Every structure is written in structure tokens, then in C-alpha cells.
Amino acid sequence: MADIDVKELLQSGVHFGHRVSRWNPKMMPYIFGKRHQIHIIDLRETVKGMIRAMRFLSDIVAKGQDVLFVGTKRQARATVLANAEECQMHYVDERWLGGTLTNYETIRSRLSRLRELEGMQEDGTLRSYSKKAISRLMREKRRILRNLHGIRNMAEVPGALVVVDPRREAISVREANRLHIPVVGILDTDSDPDMIDIPIPANDDAMRSIQAILTHLTRGIMEGVAARTEGKTVPGGSEAKPKGKTGEGRATATSESPAAAATATAPGPKEEHGKERGTQGS
């Protein structure tokens, strides 16, 4: 499970943080250094977070619970959708509606309304309405479908959340914390790791970086799905609150320090992977 290619992470720009002026001091344990006024993320911490997240998600799914992917920023939508569908899990890629977890009964009522509208369209009931009424009902259907299509089959609250950019998805993280749902977060140097149960420090603005990490997490989830199908639990599962930050248990994916390699190969702040940190927010 832990065969993570550090060279692939480097090529995807996972190690690029934000400009030093925009950092959150709580992210200090995950930062290796800085170059051209850009923080360089410690890839040892990234790999360690990925391994722990993969094991934890695999264990959660093997026990019969589902995972909810959350990523509504433009760079993350397509990747979140593709990976969630690959492992047949739920996702939110357009807009997080307040109360999606804490007021799930209301969300289920909207999903029931969606099924009702789809039924009316399929059995021809809509043809008995006026054109204005049909237009209004179709707008209602599109609105519900746009916001809730990724969770329409979610019968109960998920066992864990995978969040891209917890700073942007703060409402979903707070709801999960309130319900004691573990959160796996891909967080940049401007985020607050205290809100996340399993932090994965990484560039959360670049599409290639998000894809590189979610691909591995999806692989862990699919191993859990396979174990669930076979009726057995994946060995080495993690607990819900494994927040170790530095020091013990550092991942050793290669003999060479990946963070040192990141610094050696890091280009200037305006190159493609690093996003234009001085002007673009998360």
C-alpha cells in the first residue's frame, strides 16, 4: 500500500506551498524551508500523511462505511468527481450546502423531491402542467441535481471525509468535527491543521498535485472495498485521530531526502506548478 513514488510527487508540484507572507504558523512542522519567497513543503510529512490516510480509509471502508470526497474549487472538481466515481463513493464537487451532514434529514427530503420530479418526467405527468409550471419544475430539478447529485445515494452520514483545501471547505470540516467524523485533508501552508484528523500537507491549488494524492487515496479505498466484499478487515488500520506531526515514524520512501530533492529542483515562483502565489488565493 505504501509504494509512493516521491519523484512523481515532485513532478506534480506537490511540494510547493504559498508565499511566505501567507503562511499559517501552525503549519511549521510540515515546512522544510523556503525558496524564492515560496515555502517548500516537507515531502516526508506528505508521504507519511498519505500512507496513514490510505490505511485509515481502507480500514473504514472495509468495516462497511462510506467516504465522502469534498472539493468545490475549480482545480479540484474534475479530479474529485473522477476519483469518487472510480471507487464508487460519494462526493460534493459544486457547492457544499450548509447542513449537509448536521441537518441530513432536510437534505434527504430534497433528494426525495428530486426523485419525485424525475418520476413525473418519466411517467409523463409533467405534460398535464402548463409550460410555465413545467419550466419552474425543471429549474427546481436542475438546481437540486447540481448541488446534490454526488450524494443522492448516500443513505447515512459517511465514515470519513476527504477534503481538498480545508480552508475553502471550512463549513464541511466544521460539520464533520461536530459529528466526530474523521477528516482527511489535503492542506497547503495557509491552512489550519488543528481541524484535520489526518493532514496531508501538499499543494492544494495545482490540478496535478491534487490528482497525484487522490489517486493514492482512491487506491486505498478500493482495497477496503475489496476487503468488504470478501468479508474481511484490512490489517494495519489506523485510528480516527492519528495526528502525529513530526519526528517519529517519518516515511522513508527513498534513501535520499525528498525534501532536499524538492529544494534542489524547485523552480522560480512563477513556473507552472507553483501557481502565482502572490496574487491567487486558495
C-alpha positions as CSV (number, residue, x, y, z in Angstrom):
1,M,0.0,0.0,0.0
2,A,2.8,2.4,0.8
3,D,4.6,2.3,-2.6
4,I,4.5,6.0,-3.2
5,D,6.8,7.5,-5.8
6,V,8.4,10.6,-4.5
7,K,9.7,11.6,-7.9
8,E,6.1,11.6,-9.2
9,L,5.1,13.9,-6.3
10,L,8.0,16.2,-7.2
11,Q,7.0,16.3,-10.9
12,S,3.4,17.1,-9.8
13,G,4.5,20.1,-7.8
14,V,3.1,18.7,-4.5
15,H,5.9,20.4,-2.5
16,F,5.1,24.0,-3.5
17,G,3.5,26.0,-0.7
18,H,2.2,29.5,-0.7
19,R,4.2,32.7,-0.4
20,V,5.9,33.0,3.0
21,S,3.7,36.1,3.7
22,R,0.6,34.0,3.6
23,W,1.5,31.0,5.8
24,N,-0.2,29.7,8.9
25,P,2.4,29.3,11.7
26,K,0.6,26.1,12.7
27,M,2.0,24.5,9.5
28,M,5.6,25.0,10.6
29,P,6.1,21.2,11.4
30,Y,5.2,20.5,7.7
31,I,7.5,23.0,6.1
32,F,11.0,22.1,5.0
33,G,12.2,25.6,4.1
34,K,11.7,28.4,1.6
35,R,12.9,29.3,-1.9
36,H,12.2,32.5,-3.8
37,Q,9.8,33.5,-1.0
38,I,7.8,30.3,-1.6
39,H,7.5,27.8,1.2
40,I,8.7,24.3,0.4
41,I,6.6,21.5,2.0
42,D,8.4,18.7,3.6
43,L,7.6,15.7,1.4
44,R,8.5,13.3,4.2
45,E,5.4,14.6,6.0
46,T,3.4,14.4,2.8
47,V,4.3,10.8,2.2
48,K,3.7,9.9,5.9
49,G,0.2,11.6,5.8
50,M,-0.6,9.8,2.6
51,I,0.3,6.3,4.0
52,R,-1.7,6.9,7.1
53,A,-4.7,8.2,5.2
54,M,-4.6,5.2,2.8
55,R,-4.6,2.7,5.7
56,F,-7.2,4.6,7.6
57,L,-9.6,4.9,4.7
58,S,-9.1,1.3,3.7
59,D,-10.0,0.2,7.2
60,I,-13.1,2.5,7.4
61,V,-14.4,1.2,4.0
62,A,-13.6,-2.5,4.9
63,K,-15.8,-2.1,8.0
64,G,-18.8,-1.1,5.8
65,Q,-18.7,2.7,6.0
66,D,-18.5,5.1,3.0
67,V,-16.2,8.0,2.3
68,L,-17.3,11.5,1.1
69,F,-15.0,13.4,-1.2
70,V,-15.3,17.2,-0.9
71,G,-13.6,19.6,-3.4
72,T,-15.5,22.5,-4.9
73,K,-12.7,24.7,-6.2
74,R,-12.3,24.8,-9.9
75,Q,-8.9,22.9,-9.9
76,A,-10.3,20.1,-7.8
77,R,-13.8,19.4,-9.3
78,A,-12.9,17.1,-12.2
79,T,-10.4,15.1,-10.1
80,V,-12.8,14.7,-7.2
81,L,-15.6,13.5,-9.5
82,A,-13.3,11.0,-11.3
83,N,-11.8,9.5,-8.2
84,A,-15.1,9.3,-6.3
85,E,-16.8,7.5,-9.2
86,E,-13.8,5.2,-9.7
87,C,-14.1,3.9,-6.1
88,Q,-18.0,4.3,-6.1
89,M,-18.0,6.7,-3.2
90,H,-20.0,9.9,-2.6
91,Y,-18.8,13.4,-3.5
92,V,-19.6,17.1,-3.4
93,D,-17.9,19.0,-6.3
94,E,-20.2,22.0,-6.9
95,R,-21.3,23.6,-3.7
96,W,-21.4,22.5,-0.1
97,L,-24.9,23.2,1.3
98,G,-24.8,24.1,4.9
99,G,-26.3,21.3,7.0
100,T,-25.4,18.6,4.5
101,L,-24.2,16.5,7.5
102,T,-25.6,18.1,10.6
103,N,-29.1,18.5,9.0
104,Y,-29.1,15.5,6.8
105,E,-32.9,14.8,7.2
106,T,-33.5,18.0,5.3
107,I,-31.0,17.0,2.6
108,R,-32.8,13.7,2.3
109,S,-36.1,15.4,1.8
110,R,-34.6,17.4,-1.1
111,L,-33.4,14.2,-2.6
112,S,-36.9,12.7,-2.3
113,R,-38.2,15.8,-4.1
114,L,-35.6,15.1,-6.9
115,R,-36.8,11.5,-7.3
116,E,-40.4,12.8,-7.4
117,L,-39.6,15.3,-10.2
118,E,-37.7,12.6,-12.1
119,G,-40.7,10.3,-11.8
120,M,-43.1,13.0,-13.0
121,Q,-40.8,13.5,-16.1
122,E,-40.5,9.7,-16.8
123,D,-44.3,8.8,-16.5
124,G,-45.5,11.8,-18.5
125,T,-47.2,13.6,-15.6
126,L,-45.5,16.8,-16.4
127,R,-47.3,17.1,-19.7
128,S,-50.5,17.9,-17.8
129,Y,-48.9,21.1,-16.5
130,S,-48.7,24.5,-18.2
131,K,-45.4,25.5,-19.9
132,K,-44.6,28.0,-17.1
133,A,-45.1,25.3,-14.5
134,I,-43.0,22.8,-16.4
135,S,-40.2,25.4,-16.7
136,R,-40.3,26.1,-13.0
137,L,-40.3,22.4,-12.0
138,M,-37.4,21.7,-14.4
139,R,-35.4,24.6,-12.9
140,E,-36.0,23.1,-9.4
141,K,-34.8,19.7,-10.6
142,R,-31.6,21.2,-12.2
143,R,-30.8,23.1,-9.0
144,I,-31.2,20.1,-6.7
145,L,-29.3,17.9,-9.1
146,R,-26.4,20.4,-9.4
147,N,-25.9,20.6,-5.7
148,L,-26.8,17.1,-4.5
149,H,-26.1,14.7,-7.4
150,G,-22.9,13.4,-5.8
151,I,-24.7,12.4,-2.6
152,R,-28.0,11.2,-3.9
153,N,-27.2,7.6,-3.0
154,M,-25.8,8.4,0.5
155,A,-28.2,6.7,2.9
156,E,-26.4,7.8,6.0
157,V,-23.6,10.1,7.2
158,P,-20.2,8.9,5.9
159,G,-17.5,7.3,8.0
160,A,-14.9,9.8,6.8
161,L,-14.4,12.9,4.7
162,V,-11.6,13.5,2.2
163,V,-11.3,17.3,1.8
164,V,-9.3,19.2,-0.8
165,D,-8.3,22.6,0.7
166,P,-10.0,22.6,4.2
167,R,-9.6,26.3,4.4
168,R,-12.0,26.8,1.5
169,E,-14.3,23.9,2.6
170,A,-14.4,25.2,6.2
171,I,-18.1,24.6,6.6
172,S,-17.9,20.9,5.7
173,V,-14.9,20.4,8.1
174,R,-16.8,22.1,11.0
175,E,-19.8,19.9,10.4
176,A,-17.6,16.8,10.4
177,N,-15.9,17.9,13.6
178,R,-19.2,18.5,15.3
179,L,-20.4,15.0,14.4
180,H,-17.0,13.5,15.2
181,I,-16.5,12.3,11.6
182,P,-12.7,11.9,10.8
183,V,-11.4,14.3,8.2
184,V,-8.5,13.5,5.8
185,G,-7.4,16.9,4.4
186,I,-5.0,18.0,1.6
187,L,-3.9,21.3,3.1
188,D,-1.5,24.0,2.0
189,T,0.8,26.2,4.1
190,D,-2.0,28.7,4.7
191,S,-4.4,26.1,6.4
192,D,-5.1,25.2,10.0
193,P,-4.1,21.5,10.6
194,D,-5.8,21.5,14.0
195,M,-9.2,21.0,12.3
196,I,-7.9,17.9,10.4
197,D,-7.6,14.4,11.8
198,I,-5.1,13.1,9.2
199,P,-3.4,16.1,7.5
200,I,-1.6,15.6,4.1
201,P,0.5,18.8,3.6
202,A,0.6,19.5,-0.1
203,N,0.0,22.0,-2.9
204,D,-3.9,22.1,-2.9
205,D,-4.1,24.5,-5.9
206,A,-2.4,22.6,-8.7
207,M,-4.5,20.0,-10.6
208,R,-1.6,17.6,-11.0
209,S,-0.8,17.8,-7.3
210,I,-4.4,17.0,-6.3
211,Q,-4.6,14.2,-8.8
212,A,-1.4,12.6,-7.6
213,I,-2.6,12.5,-4.0
214,L,-6.3,11.5,-4.6
215,T,-5.1,8.7,-6.9
216,H,-3.3,7.0,-4.0
217,L,-6.2,7.6,-1.6
218,T,-8.6,6.1,-4.1
219,R,-6.4,3.1,-4.3
220,G,-6.6,2.6,-0.5
221,I,-10.4,3.0,-0.6
222,M,-10.6,0.4,-3.4
223,E,-8.6,-2.1,-1.3
224,G,-11.1,-1.5,1.5
225,V,-14.0,-2.1,-0.9
226,A,-12.3,-5.4,-2.0
227,A,-11.9,-6.4,1.7
228,R,-15.5,-5.5,2.4
229,T,-16.6,-7.7,-0.5
230,E,-14.5,-10.6,0.8
231,G,-15.8,-10.0,4.3
232,K,-12.5,-9.4,6.0
233,T,-10.8,-6.3,7.6
234,V,-7.7,-4.8,6.2
235,P,-4.7,-5.3,8.5
236,G,-2.9,-2.2,9.9
237,G,-5.9,0.1,10.0
238,S,-5.5,3.4,11.7
239,E,-7.4,5.0,14.4
240,A,-9.6,8.1,13.8
241,K,-7.3,10.6,15.4
242,P,-3.7,9.8,14.3
243,K,-2.4,13.4,14.3
244,G,1.4,12.8,14.8
245,K,3.2,15.7,13.1
246,T,7.0,15.4,13.3
247,G,9.8,13.2,14.5
248,E,8.6,9.7,15.0
249,G,7.5,7.4,12.2
250,R,8.8,9.5,9.3
251,A,8.2,7.9,5.9
252,T,11.3,6.7,4.1
253,A,10.1,6.3,0.6
254,T,13.7,6.8,-0.8
255,S,17.1,6.8,0.7
256,E,17.6,10.4,-0.4
257,S,15.7,13.1,1.5
258,P,12.7,14.0,-0.7
259,A,12.5,17.5,0.8
260,A,16.1,18.1,-0.1
261,A,15.4,17.0,-3.6
262,A,12.4,19.3,-3.7
263,T,14.6,22.3,-2.8
264,A,17.2,21.3,-5.3
265,T,14.7,21.1,-8.1
266,A,12.3,23.9,-7.1
267,P,11.9,26.4,-9.9
268,G,11.0,30.1,-9.5
269,P,7.7,31.2,-8.1
270,K,6.1,31.9,-11.5
271,E,6.6,28.5,-13.0
272,E,3.5,26.3,-13.7
273,H,3.4,24.0,-10.6
274,G,3.8,26.7,-8.0
275,K,0.7,28.8,-9.1
276,E,1.1,32.6,-8.9
277,R,1.2,32.6,-5.2
278,G,1.5,36.3,-4.8
279,T,-1.9,37.0,-6.4
280,Q,-4.1,33.9,-6.3
281,G,-5.9,32.9,-3.2
282,S,-6.8,29.4,-2.2
